[in-house]
Amino acid sequence: MIDPGRIISYVAISIILLFGIAIVSGLFLEFDLKMRIGIGIVIALYVIIRVKIMTHKSKPRSMLRYRDTGED
């Protein structure tokens, strides 16, 4: 089943990432180079952390609760 919340999250991340690329490249708003690089780093970290959180939540609870120890 398709989760609408997940789709909305991915669309939001994509918009934020495109907005960050536009700022860093100088297409949107007028910032000096140091400010653009700082904004780019912050947006990149946000996207990486957000994707990590989303992929962590996607694992079923049974996989998180029971680990394979290799013993039979």
Residue pairs with C-beta under 8 A, 6 or more apart in sequence:
6 54
6 58
9 50
9 54
10 54
13 47
13 50
13 51
16 43
16 46
16 47
17 43
17 47
19 28
19 43
20 39
20 40
20 43
20 44
20 47
21 40
22 28
23 29
23 31
23 36
23 39
23 40
23 43
24 36
24 37
24 39
24 40
24 43
26 36
31 39
